[in-house]
């Protein structure tokens, strides 16, 4: 159903596009989102300035109506803002061992407040995208060695709304994608801590997570997932760990976002990697009801 907000006619595809911007660019906050939308839609006042406040008001109204989910605001008067930076004491001792020397490696789902504080702190401090919270269904993992030293953390969340190479690999049309998208999860963050220099650790952890995440997802949300996806920035990374863990590169993003009529909303080109969790993933994702 089309709606009009702040003088703009919005279709369901507009709402899905906005939400996909957030999923594909989780480092963006509300201000960045608003400015990118204004640029893509050429939403300008007569003096040439962006209609930033009108766009922000539109986004808030869309969220209140349940069409989209915005990230938490950067500023909050309360003391529990998710974006408030926290400092957590943890080991930063160089870890240069072999993988065998670290075993048994423990993978924990983040569930209590102390674990969440550590998870948040590690991503904020050491991941190039930072961490501003999660939208929708997600699972967070913390990984420790046998001495209880943190090694890594991983975040899986909502799949990207529309990815041409992924959708082509699956065999999706628009209606099937809309009904089955919840059966995919996106590896939104994967951080090996900078002082951890352990050969093969990253691919080992990807394999361990792949073997357990379906059961973890089912236990938390009551439905399975059949496919993992991730996006690797080509200018920053080669995707070696994903390749070693048998993820498949099925294509690249286009370097600009959908609905960008003026080709001005530039985003990094990313390789699209997929990992099927079941042998017949394409068939199940196309036909499961």
Secondary structure by P-SEA (a helix, b strand, c coil): cccccccccccaaaaaaaaaaaaacccccaaaaaaaaaaaacccccccccaaaaaaaaaaaaaaacccccccccccccccccccbbbbbbbcccccccccccccbbbbccccaaaaaaaaaaaacccccccccccccbbbbbbbcccccccbbbbbcccccccaaaaaaacccaaaaaaccccbbbcccccccccccccaaaaaaaaaaaacaaaaaaaaccccccccccccccccccaaaaaaacccccccccccccccccccccccbbbbbbbbcccaaaaaaaccc
